[in-house]
Amino acid sequence: MKNFLMIANKSIIGFMQGRLCSQVNGKIQAFPWNEWENEFSIAESINISAMEWTLDQEKLYENPLMTREGQRKIRALSSFHHIGIPSLTGDCFMQAPFWKSDDGLKSQLQKDFLAICDACLSIGIQMIVIPLVDNGSLENSQQEDRLVDFFLSHEKFFTHKSIKVLFESDFEPLNFKRFINRLPSDQFGINYDIGNSAALGFDPRDEFAAYDSRVVNVHIKDRVRDGTTVPLGSGSADFELVFSELKKINYSGNYILQTARAADGDHEVAIAKYRDMVQNWIAETRPSKRI
């Protein structure tokens, strides 16, 4: 039987969980404890068919993803509303990075990571995004080696589970290329965040020349240089150039709207607008049909 939760071989425009409901304690991104179930029907109503799950360190094992009852409810909502969940952003890994922790806590956090992988498979998630930015940023070679050693030592686990681990990073392009090349391409790749790269002042041509096919998932976001997230088209991101570069590498992965929150609180209208903008950028980079 075909599992509709498995989205593959076709680019999908999805949204980051929480973007279709009220902000949690003023945060731009956090698991929406009180409204998470509502997002499935809202997404269906505006013809969006994919969601990227979010997971925080706080109350980690209370998140519905991490409980049997919650998993059953997620599967039921996904099936009823036709919303796939192909990926997860693990803010928990950035909030409590095992590669920066002492041995006692490190061991528990690593066990948490493997438990999260098992939970992901229960609802069809096959890609896990690790943000190596902000508190998760790699600050020295020791932290990098600790991270790489963990993933290499569990490579068979990820292969057996068919889990792909994706990294965001604040490394400049050639350094990020060096890092990702330490890990096999079958199970490890790059989550490209348009806004984060714009805020860091990176040139997309340099980035995609370095990353090429290692880019597996894309976060749609706009940020000002050295600044915060802003509405699409009002920041420093050159979307036309980015989508042109994505076309050059024959990118066929998903596009996840990790966009600015609506100032007027009408998040449904904002997400639909941003979805249409992304569709236009994709269309503009497609080769025109010959008559």
C-alpha positions in Angstrom: 0.0 0.0 0.0 1.3 3.4 -0.9 2.0 5.6 2.1 0.9 9.1 1.2 3.1 10.5 4.0 6.2 9.6 2.0 6.7 12.6 -0.4 9.5 11.8 -2.9 10.6 12.6 -6.4 8.4 15.7 -6.5 9.0 19.2 -5.1 6.4 20.2 -2.6 5.8 23.6 -1.0 5.1 23.0 2.6 5.1 25.0 5.8 6.9 25.0 9.1 4.7 23.8 11.9 3.3 26.7 13.9 3.2 29.2 11.0 -0.5 28.7 10.7 -1.4 29.5 14.2 -0.7 32.1 17.0 2.8 32.7 18.1 3.9 31.0 21.3 5.1 33.5 23.9 6.1 35.9 21.1 8.5 33.4 19.6 8.8 33.2 15.8 9.1 29.5 16.1 8.0 27.0 18.8 5.9 24.0 19.0 2.2 25.2 19.1 1.0 23.1 22.1 -2.5 24.6 22.1 -3.2 24.7 18.4 -1.1 22.0 16.7 -4.1 19.9 15.7 -5.9 22.8 14.0 -3.0 23.4 11.5 -3.9 20.3 9.6 -7.4 21.5 8.6 -6.1 25.0 8.0 -3.3 23.8 5.7 -5.8 21.7 3.7 -8.1 24.7 3.3 -5.4 26.6 1.5 -4.2 23.7 -0.5 -0.9 23.1 1.2 -0.1 19.4 1.5 3.1 19.2 3.6 4.3 20.3 7.0 7.7 20.2 8.6 7.4 19.2 12.3 9.1 21.2 15.0 10.5 19.8 18.2 11.8 21.7 21.2 13.9 20.5 24.1 11.4 21.7 26.7 8.9 18.9 27.4 10.6 16.9 24.6 9.0 13.6 25.6 5.5 15.2 26.0 5.5 16.3 22.4 2.8 14.3 20.5 5.5 13.0 18.1 7.2 11.3 21.1 4.1 9.5 22.5 2.2 6.5 21.1 -1.2 8.3 21.6 0.2 11.4 19.9 1.6 9.4 17.0 -1.8 7.8 16.4 -3.5 11.2 16.4 -0.9 12.7 14.0 -1.4 9.8 11.6 -5.1 10.2 11.8 -5.0 13.9 11.2 -2.5 13.5 8.3 -4.6 10.9 6.6 -7.9 12.8 7.1 -6.6 16.1 5.9 -4.1 14.8 3.3 -1.1 16.5 4.9 2.3 14.7 4.6 5.1 15.3 7.1 8.3 14.5 5.3 10.7 16.3 7.6 11.4 17.6 11.1 13.4 20.6 12.3 15.0 19.7 15.6 15.3 23.0 17.4 15.9 20.7 20.4 19.3 19.9 19.0 20.2 23.6 18.8 18.8 24.3 22.2 20.7 21.4 23.8 23.6 20.3 21.4 25.2 17.1 22.5 28.4 18.1 20.7 28.8 20.9 23.3 27.8 18.9 26.4 29.8 17.1 29.0 30.0 13.3 28.9 27.0 12.6 31.2 24.5 14.9 29.4 26.0 14.1 26.0 25.1 10.4 26.4 21.5 11.2 27.3 21.1 13.7 24.4 22.5 11.2 22.0 20.0 8.6 23.2 17.3 11.3 22.7 18.4 11.7 19.1 18.0 8.1 18.4 14.6 8.0 20.1 13.5 10.9 18.0 14.5 9.0 14.8 12.3 6.1 15.8 9.4 8.4 16.6 9.8 10.1 13.2 9.5 6.8 11.4 6.2 6.1 13.1 4.6 9.0 11.2 6.5 8.9 8.0 9.2 11.5 8.6 12.4 10.6 6.7 14.4 13.8 7.0 15.7 15.3 10.2 17.2 18.9 10.1 19.9 19.8 12.6 20.5 23.5 12.9 24.3 24.1 13.4 23.5 27.8 14.1 23.1 30.1 17.1 23.5 27.9 20.2 24.2 24.9 18.0 27.0 26.5 16.0 30.2 24.5 15.7 32.8 26.7 17.5 35.9 24.5 17.2 37.3 21.3 15.6 36.7 19.3 18.8 32.9 20.0 18.6 32.9 19.1 15.0 34.7 15.9 15.5 32.4 14.9 18.3 29.4 15.5 16.0 30.9 13.7 13.0 32.1 10.7 15.1 28.6 10.2 16.5 26.9 10.1 13.1 29.6 7.9 11.5 29.3 5.5 14.4 25.5 5.3 13.8 25.6 5.3 10.0 24.2 1.7 9.8 21.3 2.8 12.1 20.3 5.6 9.8 20.7 3.4 6.7 18.5 0.7 8.3 15.9 3.3 9.3 16.1 5.1 5.9 16.5 8.4 7.8 18.4 11.2 6.1 20.1 13.7 8.4 20.4 17.3 7.1 22.5 20.1 8.5 22.1 23.8 8.4 25.2 25.7 9.2 26.7 29.2 9.5 29.9 27.9 7.9 31.0 29.8 4.8 30.5 27.7 1.7 33.8 26.0 1.3 34.0 25.2 4.9 30.5 23.8 4.9 31.5 21.7 1.8 34.5 20.4 3.8 32.3 19.5 6.7 29.5 17.7 4.8 32.1 15.8 2.7 33.2 14.1 6.0 29.8 12.3 5.9 28.5 9.9 3.3 26.0 11.4 0.9 23.5 8.6 1.0 22.3 9.5 4.5 23.6 13.0 5.2 22.9 16.2 3.3 22.3 19.9 3.6 19.2 21.9 4.5 19.6 25.2 2.6 18.1 28.2 4.4 17.7 31.1 2.0 17.2 33.8 4.7 20.1 32.6 6.9 22.5 32.7 4.0 21.3 36.2 3.1 21.8 37.4 6.6 25.4 36.0 6.6 26.1 37.7 3.2 26.9 34.5 1.3 26.7 34.5 -2.5 24.3 31.8 -3.7 26.5 31.1 -6.7 29.4 30.2 -4.4 27.1 28.2 -2.1 25.5 26.0 -4.8 28.8 25.5 -6.6 30.1 24.1 -3.3 27.0 22.1 -2.2 25.5 20.9 -5.5 23.5 17.7 -5.0 24.1 17.7 -1.2 21.2 20.1 -0.9 18.1 18.0 0.0 15.7 20.4 1.6 15.1 24.2 1.4 13.8 26.6 3.9 12.1 29.6 2.4 12.9 32.7 4.5 14.0 36.3 4.0 16.3 38.2 6.4 18.1 41.5 6.4 21.9 41.4 6.4 23.1 40.7 9.9 19.4 41.0 11.0 16.1 39.2 11.6 13.5 37.5 9.6 11.3 39.8 7.5 8.4 39.3 4.9 9.5 37.6 1.7 11.0 40.1 -0.8 11.7 42.8 1.8 15.1 41.6 3.0 18.5 40.8 1.6 17.7 37.5 -0.1 18.0 37.3 -3.9 15.3 34.8 -4.6 15.5 35.0 -8.4 19.2 34.1 -8.1 18.6 31.4 -5.6 16.0 29.7 -7.6 18.1 30.0 -10.7 21.0 28.2 -8.9 18.6 25.5 -7.6 17.6 24.9 -11.2 21.2 24.5 -12.2 21.7 21.7 -9.7 18.4 20.1 -10.8 17.0 20.4 -7.3 13.9 18.3 -6.8 13.4 18.5 -3.0 10.8 20.3 -0.9 10.4 24.0 -0.2 9.4 24.7 3.4 7.9 28.1 4.3 9.8 29.2 7.4 8.6 32.7 6.8 8.0 35.9 8.9 4.9 35.9 11.0 2.0 38.0 9.9 2.0 41.4 11.6 -1.8 41.4 11.6 -2.1 37.9 12.9 -3.7 36.6 9.7 -1.1 33.8 9.2 -3.3 31.8 6.8 -3.4 34.6 4.3 0.3 35.3 4.7 1.3 31.6 4.1 -0.9 31.4 1.1 0.7 34.6 -0.3 4.2 33.3 0.3 3.3 29.9 -1.3 2.2 31.7 -4.4 5.4 33.7 -4.5 7.5 30.5 -4.3 5.4 29.0 -7.1 6.1 32.0 -9.3 9.9 31.8 -8.6 9.9 28.2 -9.5 7.9 28.8 -12.7 10.2 31.7 -13.7 13.2 29.3 -13.7 11.6 26.5 -15.6 12.6 26.3 -19.3 9.9 27.7 -21.6 8.0 25.2 -23.8 8.8 25.3 -27.5 5.8 25.7 -29.8 
